[in-house]
Amino acid sequence: MTQMTLFDLALKNMRRNMKSYALYFGSVLFSIVIYFTFVTLKYSDDISALADSSMKVQGIMSASSVVLLIFVAMFIIYANSFFIKKRKKEVGLYSLLGVRKKQIGLLLFFENIVLGILSLVIGIVLGFLLSKGLLTILVRLMGLDAVASFTLSSEAVINTTIVFMIVFLFTSLQGYRVIYQFKLIELFQADKKGENLPRAKWFATIAGVASLTFGYWLASQDLMTSVMWKILGISTPIVIIIATVAGTYLLFHSVLVFVLTKLKNNERWAWRGLNLLGVSQILYRIRGNAKTLTTIAVLSATTITSGGAVYGLYYNAGEQTHHYLPNTFMWEGKEVNLTSKDVLYNETVHAKQAELELAGTTYRYTFVDVDTYNKLAQLQEREQLAVQNGEAIMLDPYYDERFSINHTGQKLAVGDVAVKVKNLHAESIFNADVIGQTIIVSASDYQALAAEHNTYQLVGMDNDKKQVASSDKLQQQLGDVYLSSFPASYKSSIEGLGSLLFVGSFLGLVFLVATGSIIYFKIMTEAEEDRGKYEILHKVGVGHKEMKKTIRMQIGFIFAAPLVMGILHSAFALSAFSGLIGANILVPVIIWMVVYMAIYAVIGYLAHKQFSHTLQWRAIK
């Protein structure tokens, strides 16, 4: 048998096994497209033209491409091992017919290399065709008005080709080595070997529940006030991760095994239809795939948490920036004439600043009279306030009850003026980077206040997110005077978060497709093992409908279990994150989770259809 004949045989095997290779090929292809796109964006002239954002985006793309490469390499190696195991019987047949191990190894080597080169070529072509669309998405997420163009970067092509050819070469050699590691009898019995993991024990079951409970409890503790966070310090997140991962593994290894065993022993339920068969199969799959399911649950939690957190920040970027910068522009000094038709108000505000000593600490506060506040509040569509002589209301946009001091009820004295703080509002009418904490007093108390006098300019504009050009023009007029600009701050925030959201979304898709594919490969491998069992059931009179129901239960459980655990993990993590940043991210998190579950469900549906096809329903009807 010549090498050319081996090459022809490799091509024939690829065509014959195309259905088996389809999802693997698609996952690798998708990964190459995303990696090529990231590297292309790194060298993109369109990104380089955005001087303010180019270094930030290129840095994010470089880091994310490395993360993607590591994950994809691990996934390809993992998936390749499944295909090798699935074909061990075929390899054993070649050996039985007298084909030498070296030739069989070359056959597998050629198959993997050809598949790799094919996916690499198609991936680069698709990456080039999709680069404009993906770059447009990135630009839009960053709130920029740049126009994306088609770019075929030679650096990106060379980079992608080198790194993926190294990966494919490694997996090809991995297949070649398998031939020399197994005896002939082992190759024929490879599909009958499962993972031999310990049975569920009381100690492991209790430890799993306790570990998860502790991890969730610690994650739900407030970072600022928790005693445990103070004791553990910066190692707290590591402790949470260890407890959660260990609890997840023990859940699949022992807790679910314990629950399913109890369910199996319930005669009233077990002997109804094929419930006994279904739960027995699930029990075996859970016990045999504990490590895989744990890995998928953790990866799902990581993807949902990181994506949900970034999308939550992006979703609330405008609202958060408005909280601290309620005016489009604010600066200290003289008025500037603005001729734009978008100007809603252009107010000059007088305020006084004084230092107060509270609980042994000196604070610097800005005082304004209630009439000035109400005028600005009306322009900003805020609630009007009433302040009597001797009273005061404090405004603090940075106030957080966990670590800020609430001065409500305290008496403040500046010279001959003494007021009592009757309320505190965690907001302000001023831009916080110009004026922080503000005290509102009555007009007469303000007049009597002996303190430093300052003049500020406040400008409100319609469609303030789009006023970047006005911000640049105003800064030129002001010269060295500090300008607090909402559009400039929002632009900076949305550019960074937009690029992170872009990267997080596509990395999340790659992780989702890859982890879903791993379960898919597992199920397809096990379908081959189960074909004989279902044929026997059909011969003894079990109907097609009952068997389909059992299959749906098995596949649904295997797919749903790690997904449910991943969602639970991410729910606690995102709840802690929401409390940390002080923002409500429920809506974006729900949107992110729904999209994730929808794509995951599609992979599960494909697995069910392929499982049924593998069992050859038409032949056993």
C-alpha positions as CSV (number, residue, x, y, z in Angstrom):
1,M,0.0,0.0,0.0
2,T,1.6,3.3,-1.1
3,Q,1.3,6.7,0.6
4,M,-0.8,7.9,-2.4
5,T,-3.3,5.0,-1.7
6,L,-3.4,5.9,1.9
7,F,-4.1,9.5,1.0
8,D,-7.0,8.3,-1.2
9,L,-8.3,6.1,1.5
10,A,-8.1,9.0,4.0
11,L,-10.2,11.2,1.6
12,K,-12.8,8.3,1.2
13,N,-13.0,7.9,5.0
14,M,-13.6,11.6,5.5
15,R,-16.4,11.6,3.0
16,R,-17.9,8.5,4.6
17,N,-17.7,10.0,8.1
18,M,-18.7,13.5,7.2
19,K,-21.8,13.4,9.4
20,S,-19.7,12.4,12.4
21,Y,-17.2,15.1,11.6
22,A,-19.8,17.8,10.8
23,L,-20.1,19.4,14.3
24,Y,-16.4,19.0,15.0
25,F,-15.6,20.6,11.7
26,G,-18.1,23.4,12.3
27,S,-16.8,24.2,15.8
28,V,-13.2,24.3,14.6
29,L,-14.3,26.4,11.6
30,F,-16.1,28.9,13.8
31,S,-13.1,29.1,16.1
32,I,-10.8,29.8,13.2
33,V,-13.2,32.5,11.9
34,I,-13.3,34.3,15.2
35,Y,-9.5,34.0,15.8
36,F,-8.8,35.3,12.3
37,T,-11.2,38.1,12.9
38,F,-9.6,39.1,16.2
39,V,-6.1,39.1,14.7
40,T,-7.4,41.0,11.6
41,L,-8.8,43.7,13.9
42,K,-5.5,43.9,15.7
43,Y,-3.8,44.9,12.4
44,S,-6.8,46.7,11.0
45,D,-6.2,50.2,9.5
46,D,-9.7,51.2,10.4
47,I,-9.0,50.6,14.1
48,S,-5.6,52.3,13.8
49,A,-7.3,55.4,12.4
50,L,-9.3,55.7,15.7
51,A,-6.4,57.2,17.6
52,D,-8.2,57.4,20.9
53,S,-9.3,53.8,20.9
54,S,-6.8,51.9,18.7
55,M,-4.3,50.9,21.5
56,K,-7.1,49.9,23.8
57,V,-8.9,47.7,21.1
58,Q,-5.7,46.2,19.8
59,G,-4.6,45.3,23.3
60,I,-8.0,43.6,24.0
61,M,-7.9,41.8,20.7
62,S,-4.3,40.5,21.3
63,A,-5.2,39.2,24.8
64,S,-8.5,37.6,23.7
65,S,-6.8,35.9,20.7
66,V,-4.4,34.2,23.1
67,V,-7.2,33.1,25.4
68,L,-9.2,31.9,22.4
69,L,-6.2,30.0,21.0
70,I,-5.5,28.2,24.3
71,F,-9.2,27.2,24.7
72,V,-9.6,26.1,21.0
73,A,-6.4,24.1,21.1
74,M,-7.6,22.2,24.2
75,F,-11.0,21.7,22.6
76,I,-9.6,20.4,19.3
77,I,-7.3,18.0,21.2
78,Y,-10.2,16.8,23.4
79,A,-12.5,16.3,20.5
80,N,-9.9,14.5,18.5
81,S,-9.5,12.0,21.3
82,F,-13.2,11.2,21.0
83,F,-12.9,10.5,17.3
84,I,-9.9,8.3,17.8
85,K,-11.8,6.3,20.4
86,K,-14.8,6.0,18.1
87,R,-12.6,4.6,15.3
88,K,-10.5,2.2,17.3
89,K,-12.6,-0.7,16.1
90,E,-12.0,0.4,12.5
91,V,-8.3,0.6,13.3
92,G,-8.4,-2.8,14.8
93,L,-10.0,-4.2,11.6
94,Y,-7.1,-2.7,9.5
95,S,-4.6,-4.4,11.8
96,L,-6.5,-7.7,11.5
97,L,-6.3,-7.5,7.7
98,G,-2.5,-7.1,7.9
99,V,-2.1,-3.4,7.5
100,R,1.0,-2.3,9.4
101,K,0.7,0.1,12.3
102,K,2.9,2.7,10.6
103,Q,0.5,2.8,7.6
104,I,-2.6,3.0,9.8
105,G,-0.9,5.9,11.7
106,L,-0.2,7.7,8.4
107,L,-3.8,7.2,7.4
108,L,-5.1,8.9,10.6
109,F,-2.4,11.5,10.2
110,F,-3.5,12.4,6.6
111,E,-7.1,12.5,7.6
112,N,-6.6,15.0,10.4
113,I,-4.1,17.2,8.4
114,V,-6.5,17.3,5.4
115,L,-9.4,18.2,7.7
116,G,-7.3,20.9,9.4
117,I,-6.1,22.4,6.1
118,L,-9.6,22.4,4.7
119,S,-11.1,24.1,7.8
120,L,-8.2,26.6,7.9
121,V,-8.7,27.6,4.3
122,I,-12.5,28.0,4.6
123,G,-12.1,29.7,8.0
124,I,-9.8,32.3,6.6
125,V,-12.0,33.0,3.6
126,L,-15.1,33.3,5.8
127,G,-13.2,35.4,8.2
128,F,-12.2,37.8,5.4
129,L,-15.8,37.9,4.1
130,L,-17.2,38.5,7.6
131,S,-14.5,40.9,8.8
132,K,-16.4,44.0,7.5
133,G,-19.6,42.9,9.3
134,L,-17.8,42.0,12.5
135,L,-15.8,45.3,12.4
136,T,-19.0,47.2,11.9
137,I,-20.5,45.5,14.9
138,L,-17.5,46.5,17.0
139,V,-17.6,50.1,15.8
140,R,-21.3,50.4,16.5
141,L,-20.9,48.9,20.0
142,M,-18.2,51.4,20.7
143,G,-20.5,54.2,19.6
144,L,-18.2,55.4,16.7
145,D,-19.1,56.7,13.3
146,A,-16.3,55.1,11.4
147,V,-17.0,53.1,8.2
148,A,-15.6,49.5,8.1
149,S,-14.0,48.2,5.0
150,F,-12.8,44.8,3.7
151,T,-9.3,44.1,4.9
152,L,-7.2,41.0,4.1
153,S,-4.2,41.3,6.4
154,S,-1.2,39.2,5.4
155,E,0.0,39.3,9.1
156,A,-3.4,37.9,10.2
157,V,-3.3,35.1,7.6
158,I,0.3,34.1,8.5
159,N,-0.5,34.2,12.2
160,T,-3.7,32.1,11.9
161,T,-2.0,29.6,9.6
162,I,1.0,29.0,11.8
163,V,-0.8,28.6,15.1
164,F,-3.6,26.4,13.8
165,M,-1.2,24.2,11.7
166,I,0.8,23.6,14.9
167,V,-2.5,22.6,16.7
168,F,-3.5,20.3,13.8
169,L,0.0,18.8,13.6
170,F,-0.1,18.0,17.3
171,T,-3.6,16.3,17.1
172,S,-2.4,14.4,14.0
173,L,0.6,13.1,15.9
174,Q,-1.7,12.3,18.8
175,G,-3.7,9.9,16.5
176,Y,-0.6,8.4,15.1
177,R,0.7,7.6,18.6
178,V,-2.6,5.8,19.5
179,I,-1.8,2.9,17.1
180,Y,1.3,2.0,19.1
181,Q,-0.4,2.3,22.5
182,F,-3.1,-0.4,22.2
183,K,-3.2,-4.1,21.6
184,L,-5.5,-5.5,19.0
185,I,-8.1,-6.8,21.5
186,E,-8.2,-3.4,23.2
187,L,-9.0,-1.7,20.0
188,F,-12.0,-3.9,19.4
189,Q,-13.3,-3.4,23.0
190,A,-12.6,0.3,23.2
191,D,-16.2,1.3,22.9
192,K,-17.1,-0.9,25.9
193,K,-14.7,0.9,28.3
194,G,-16.2,3.6,30.5
195,E,-14.8,5.8,33.1
196,N,-14.6,3.9,36.4
197,L,-15.5,6.4,39.1
198,P,-16.3,5.6,42.7
199,R,-20.0,5.1,43.6
200,A,-21.9,7.7,45.6
201,K,-21.1,7.7,49.3
202,W,-22.7,9.5,52.2
203,F,-19.6,11.5,53.0
204,A,-19.1,12.7,49.3
205,T,-22.8,13.5,49.0
206,I,-22.8,15.6,52.2
207,A,-19.5,17.2,51.3
208,G,-20.9,18.2,47.8
209,V,-24.0,19.9,49.2
210,A,-21.9,21.6,52.0
211,S,-19.3,22.8,49.5
212,L,-21.8,24.3,47.1
213,T,-23.8,25.9,50.0
214,F,-20.6,27.4,51.4
215,G,-19.5,28.7,48.0
216,Y,-22.9,30.3,47.3
217,W,-23.1,31.8,50.8
218,L,-19.6,33.3,50.6
219,A,-20.3,34.7,47.2
220,S,-23.6,36.4,48.4
221,Q,-21.8,38.2,51.3
222,D,-21.3,41.9,51.0
223,L,-17.7,42.7,50.0
224,M,-17.6,45.8,52.2
225,T,-19.3,44.4,55.4
226,S,-18.7,40.7,55.4
227,V,-16.5,39.3,58.3
228,M,-15.4,36.4,56.1
229,W,-14.2,38.7,53.4
230,K,-12.1,40.5,56.0
231,I,-10.7,37.3,57.3
232,L,-9.9,35.7,54.0
233,G,-8.9,39.0,52.3
234,I,-7.9,38.9,48.6
235,S,-8.0,35.1,48.7
236,T,-11.8,35.1,49.1
237,P,-12.6,34.8,45.3
238,I,-10.2,31.8,45.1
239,V,-11.9,30.1,48.0
240,I,-15.3,30.7,46.3
241,I,-14.1,29.2,43.1
242,I,-12.5,26.1,44.8
243,A,-15.7,25.5,46.8
244,T,-17.9,25.9,43.8
245,V,-15.9,23.7,41.5
246,A,-15.5,21.0,44.2
247,G,-19.2,21.1,45.0
248,T,-20.1,20.9,41.3
249,Y,-17.9,17.8,40.8
250,L,-19.3,16.1,43.9
251,L,-22.8,17.0,42.8
252,F,-22.3,15.1,39.5
253,H,-20.2,12.4,41.1
254,S,-22.2,11.6,44.2
255,V,-25.2,13.9,44.9
256,L,-27.1,13.3,41.7
257,V,-26.0,9.6,41.8
258,F,-27.5,9.4,45.3
259,V,-30.8,11.1,44.2
260,L,-31.1,9.0,41.0
261,T,-30.4,5.8,42.9
262,K,-33.2,6.7,45.4
263,L,-35.5,7.4,42.4
264,K,-34.6,4.1,40.8
265,N,-35.5,2.2,44.0
266,N,-38.9,3.8,44.0
267,E,-40.9,0.9,42.5
268,R,-44.1,2.9,41.9
269,W,-42.2,5.3,39.6
270,A,-39.5,3.1,38.3
271,W,-41.8,0.4,36.8
272,R,-43.9,2.9,34.9
273,G,-43.1,2.7,31.2
274,L,-39.3,2.8,30.5
275,N,-38.5,5.0,33.6
276,L,-36.3,2.3,35.0
277,L,-34.3,2.1,31.8
278,G,-34.1,5.8,31.5
279,V,-32.9,6.5,35.0
280,S,-30.4,3.7,34.8
281,Q,-28.9,5.1,31.7
282,I,-28.8,8.6,33.2
283,L,-27.2,7.2,36.3
284,Y,-24.4,5.6,34.3
285,R,-23.9,8.7,32.2
286,I,-23.7,11.0,35.2
287,R,-21.3,8.7,37.0
288,G,-19.1,8.1,34.0
289,N,-19.0,11.8,32.8
290,A,-18.7,13.6,36.1
291,K,-15.5,15.4,35.1
292,T,-16.8,16.4,31.7
293,L,-20.1,17.7,33.1
294,T,-18.2,19.6,35.8
295,T,-16.0,21.2,33.2
296,I,-19.0,22.3,31.1
297,A,-20.9,23.6,34.1
298,V,-17.9,25.7,35.1
299,L,-17.3,27.0,31.6
300,S,-20.9,27.8,31.2
301,A,-20.9,29.7,34.5
302,T,-17.7,31.6,33.4
303,T,-19.2,32.5,30.1
304,I,-22.6,33.6,31.5
305,T,-21.0,35.6,34.3
306,S,-18.3,37.4,32.3
307,G,-20.7,38.1,29.4
308,G,-23.6,39.2,31.7
309,A,-21.3,41.4,33.8
310,V,-19.9,43.2,30.7
311,Y,-23.3,43.5,29.0
312,G,-24.8,44.8,32.3
313,L,-22.1,47.5,32.5
314,Y,-22.6,48.4,28.8
315,Y,-26.4,48.4,29.2
316,N,-26.2,50.8,32.1
317,A,-23.3,52.9,30.9
318,G,-25.5,55.9,30.0
319,E,-27.5,55.8,33.2
320,Q,-24.4,55.4,35.4
321,T,-22.6,58.3,33.6
322,H,-25.7,60.5,34.0
323,H,-25.8,59.8,37.7
324,Y,-22.4,61.4,38.2
325,L,-22.6,63.9,35.4
326,P,-26.2,65.2,35.2
327,N,-25.1,68.2,33.1
328,T,-23.8,67.9,29.6
329,F,-21.0,70.3,30.5
330,M,-19.8,72.0,33.7
331,W,-16.8,74.1,34.5
332,E,-15.6,76.7,37.0
333,G,-15.2,80.2,35.6
334,K,-16.7,82.6,33.2
335,E,-19.6,81.9,30.8
336,V,-19.0,80.9,27.2
337,N,-21.5,81.8,24.5
338,L,-22.9,78.6,22.9
339,T,-24.8,79.0,19.7
340,S,-25.9,75.4,19.1
341,K,-29.6,74.8,18.7
342,D,-29.3,71.7,21.0
343,V,-28.7,73.9,24.1
344,L,-31.5,73.3,26.6
345,Y,-30.0,75.5,29.3
346,N,-26.9,77.5,30.0
347,E,-26.9,78.6,33.6
348,T,-24.4,80.5,35.8
349,V,-24.5,79.2,39.4
350,H,-22.9,80.8,42.5
351,A,-21.8,78.6,45.3
352,K,-19.8,78.8,48.5
353,Q,-17.2,76.3,49.8
354,A,-16.2,75.7,53.4
355,E,-14.3,73.2,55.4
356,L,-16.1,71.4,58.3
357,E,-14.7,69.1,60.9
358,L,-16.8,66.1,61.6
359,A,-15.8,63.3,64.0
360,G,-12.2,64.5,63.9
361,T,-12.0,64.6,60.1
362,T,-12.1,67.7,58.0
363,Y,-14.4,67.7,55.0
364,R,-14.8,70.3,52.2
365,Y,-18.4,71.0,51.2
366,T,-20.1,73.2,48.7
367,F,-23.1,75.2,49.8
368,V,-25.9,76.4,47.6
369,D,-29.2,78.0,48.4
370,V,-32.5,76.1,47.9
371,D,-33.7,78.5,45.2
372,T,-30.7,77.8,43.1
373,Y,-31.2,74.0,43.6
374,N,-34.9,74.1,42.7
375,K,-34.1,76.1,39.5
376,L,-31.6,73.5,38.4
377,A,-33.8,70.7,39.6
378,Q,-36.6,72.0,37.4
379,L,-34.3,72.1,34.4
380,Q,-33.1,68.6,35.1
381,E,-36.6,67.3,35.8
382,R,-35.9,66.5,39.5
383,E,-38.1,66.8,42.6
384,Q,-38.3,70.2,44.2
385,L,-37.1,70.6,47.8
386,A,-38.1,72.7,50.8
387,V,-35.5,73.9,53.3
388,Q,-36.2,76.1,56.3
389,N,-33.8,78.3,58.2
390,G,-31.5,76.1,60.3
391,E,-32.1,73.1,58.1
392,A,-30.0,71.5,55.4
393,I,-30.2,68.7,52.9
394,M,-27.0,66.9,51.8
395,L,-26.4,65.7,48.2
396,D,-23.7,63.0,47.8
397,P,-23.6,61.1,44.4
398,Y,-20.9,58.8,45.8
399,Y,-22.9,57.8,48.9
400,D,-23.0,54.1,49.7
401,E,-24.6,53.0,52.9
402,R,-22.1,50.2,53.3
403,F,-19.1,52.4,53.8
404,S,-20.2,56.1,53.6
405,I,-21.0,58.2,56.6
406,N,-24.7,59.3,56.9
407,H,-24.7,62.8,58.4
408,T,-28.5,62.9,58.7
409,G,-29.3,64.5,62.1
410,Q,-25.9,66.1,62.6
411,K,-25.4,69.8,63.2
412,L,-23.0,71.7,60.9
413,A,-21.6,75.0,61.9
414,V,-19.7,77.5,59.7
415,G,-18.9,80.7,61.5
416,D,-22.2,82.1,62.9
417,V,-24.3,79.8,60.7
418,A,-25.5,76.5,62.2
419,V,-27.7,74.0,60.4
420,K,-29.0,70.5,61.0
421,V,-28.9,67.9,58.2
422,K,-32.5,66.6,57.9
423,N,-32.0,64.3,54.9
424,L,-29.3,62.9,52.5
425,H,-29.8,62.2,48.8
426,A,-27.5,59.9,46.9
427,E,-27.5,62.2,43.9
428,S,-26.5,65.7,42.8
429,I,-27.4,68.5,40.4
430,F,-23.7,69.1,39.8
431,N,-21.2,67.1,37.9
432,A,-19.4,65.1,40.6
433,D,-15.9,65.6,39.2
434,V,-16.3,69.4,39.7
435,I,-18.5,69.5,42.8
436,G,-18.8,66.4,45.0
437,Q,-20.8,66.7,48.3
438,T,-23.2,69.6,48.3
439,I,-25.2,71.1,51.2
440,I,-28.5,72.9,50.4
441,V,-29.5,75.6,52.8
442,S,-32.1,78.3,53.0
443,A,-31.5,81.6,51.1
444,S,-31.0,83.6,54.4
445,D,-28.5,81.0,55.8
446,Y,-26.7,81.1,52.5
447,Q,-26.4,84.9,52.6
448,A,-25.1,84.8,56.2
449,L,-22.5,82.1,55.3
450,A,-19.0,83.4,55.5
451,A,-17.1,81.2,53.0
452,E,-15.2,81.1,49.8
453,H,-17.3,82.2,46.8
454,N,-17.1,80.4,43.4
455,T,-18.9,80.7,40.1
456,Y,-19.8,77.7,37.9
457,Q,-21.3,77.2,34.4
458,L,-23.8,74.4,33.8
459,V,-24.9,73.5,30.3
460,G,-27.6,71.0,29.3
461,M,-27.9,69.9,25.7
462,D,-30.4,67.7,23.8
463,N,-29.1,64.3,22.6
464,D,-26.1,64.8,24.9
465,K,-24.4,61.4,24.0
466,K,-23.8,62.8,20.5
467,Q,-22.2,66.1,21.6
468,V,-18.6,65.0,21.4
469,A,-17.8,67.6,18.7
470,S,-19.3,70.3,20.9
471,S,-17.3,69.1,23.8
472,D,-14.0,69.3,21.8
473,K,-14.9,72.8,20.5
474,L,-15.8,74.0,24.0
475,Q,-12.6,72.7,25.5
476,Q,-10.7,74.7,22.9
477,Q,-12.5,77.8,23.9
478,L,-11.8,77.2,27.6
479,G,-8.1,76.4,27.1
480,D,-6.5,75.1,30.3
481,V,-9.8,75.3,32.3
482,Y,-11.0,71.8,33.4
483,L,-14.2,70.8,31.5
484,S,-16.5,68.2,32.9
485,S,-18.0,66.7,29.8
486,F,-20.7,64.0,29.8
487,P,-20.3,63.1,26.1
488,A,-16.5,62.7,26.4
489,S,-16.9,60.5,29.6
490,Y,-19.7,58.5,28.0
491,K,-17.6,58.0,24.8
492,S,-14.6,56.8,26.7
493,S,-16.8,54.4,28.8
494,I,-18.7,53.0,25.8
495,E,-15.6,52.5,23.7
496,G,-13.9,50.3,26.4
497,L,-17.1,48.4,27.3
498,G,-18.1,48.1,23.7
499,S,-14.9,46.4,22.7
500,L,-15.1,44.1,25.8
501,L,-18.7,43.2,24.9
502,F,-17.7,42.4,21.4
503,V,-14.8,40.2,22.6
504,G,-16.9,38.6,25.4
505,S,-19.8,37.8,23.0
506,F,-17.8,36.0,20.4
507,L,-15.5,34.3,23.0
508,G,-18.7,33.2,24.7
509,L,-20.1,31.8,21.5
510,V,-16.9,29.9,20.9
511,F,-17.0,28.5,24.5
512,L,-20.7,27.6,24.1
513,V,-20.3,25.9,20.8
514,A,-17.2,24.0,22.0
515,T,-18.7,22.9,25.3
516,G,-22.0,21.9,23.6
517,S,-19.9,20.0,21.1
518,I,-18.1,18.1,23.8
519,I,-21.5,16.8,25.2
520,Y,-22.6,16.1,21.6
521,F,-19.5,14.0,21.0
522,K,-20.1,12.1,24.3
523,I,-23.7,11.4,23.4
524,M,-22.8,10.3,19.8
525,T,-20.2,7.9,21.2
526,E,-22.6,6.4,23.6
527,A,-25.3,6.1,21.0
528,E,-23.1,3.6,19.2
529,E,-22.8,1.6,22.4
530,D,-26.6,1.7,23.0
531,R,-27.8,0.7,19.6
532,G,-27.9,-3.0,20.4
533,K,-29.9,-2.3,23.6
534,Y,-32.6,-0.5,21.8
535,E,-32.8,-3.1,19.1
536,I,-33.4,-5.7,21.8
537,L,-36.1,-3.5,23.4
538,H,-37.8,-3.2,20.0
539,K,-37.7,-7.0,19.5
540,V,-39.4,-7.6,22.8
541,G,-42.3,-5.3,21.9
542,V,-41.3,-1.8,23.3
543,G,-42.8,0.8,21.0
544,H,-41.0,3.5,19.1
545,K,-42.8,6.3,21.0
546,E,-41.7,5.0,24.4
547,M,-38.0,4.7,23.3
548,K,-38.1,8.2,21.9
549,K,-39.4,9.5,25.2
550,T,-36.6,7.7,27.1
551,I,-34.0,9.1,24.7
552,R,-35.4,12.7,25.2
553,M,-35.2,12.2,29.0
554,Q,-31.6,11.0,28.8
555,I,-30.3,13.6,26.5
556,G,-32.3,16.4,28.1
557,F,-30.9,15.5,31.5
558,I,-27.3,15.3,30.3
559,F,-27.6,18.7,28.5
560,A,-29.7,20.4,31.2
561,A,-27.7,19.4,34.3
562,P,-24.5,21.4,33.6
563,L,-26.5,24.3,32.1
564,V,-28.7,24.6,35.3
565,M,-25.6,24.4,37.4
566,G,-23.8,27.0,35.3
567,I,-26.8,29.4,35.5
568,L,-27.0,28.9,39.3
569,H,-23.3,29.6,39.7
570,S,-23.5,32.7,37.5
571,A,-26.7,34.0,39.2
572,F,-24.9,34.2,42.6
573,A,-21.7,35.7,41.0
574,L,-23.7,38.3,39.1
575,S,-25.8,39.1,42.1
576,A,-22.6,39.8,44.0
577,F,-21.3,41.9,41.1
578,S,-24.5,43.9,40.9
579,G,-24.2,44.7,44.6
580,L,-20.5,45.7,44.2
581,I,-21.1,48.2,41.5
582,G,-24.4,49.4,42.9
583,A,-26.4,49.0,39.7
584,N,-29.4,46.9,38.6
585,I,-28.2,44.6,35.8
586,L,-31.2,42.2,36.0
587,V,-32.6,43.0,32.5
588,P,-29.3,42.6,30.6
589,V,-28.4,39.5,32.5
590,I,-31.7,37.8,31.7
591,I,-31.3,38.8,28.0
592,W,-27.8,37.3,28.0
593,M,-28.9,34.1,29.7
594,V,-31.9,33.6,27.4
595,V,-29.6,33.9,24.3
596,Y,-27.1,31.5,25.8
597,M,-29.9,28.9,26.6
598,A,-31.4,29.3,23.2
599,I,-28.1,28.5,21.4
600,Y,-27.4,25.7,23.9
601,A,-30.9,24.2,23.2
602,V,-30.3,24.2,19.5
603,I,-27.2,22.0,20.1
604,G,-29.2,19.8,22.3
605,Y,-31.9,19.4,19.7
606,L,-29.3,18.5,17.1
607,A,-27.8,15.9,19.5
608,H,-31.3,14.3,19.9
609,K,-31.9,14.1,16.2
610,Q,-28.5,12.6,15.5
611,F,-28.8,10.2,18.4
612,S,-32.1,8.9,17.0
613,H,-30.6,8.7,13.5
614,T,-27.6,6.7,14.9
615,L,-29.9,4.2,16.4
616,Q,-31.4,3.7,12.9
617,W,-35.1,4.1,13.8
618,R,-36.2,3.2,10.3
619,A,-34.5,-0.2,10.6
620,I,-36.2,-1.0,13.9
621,K,-39.7,0.4,13.3
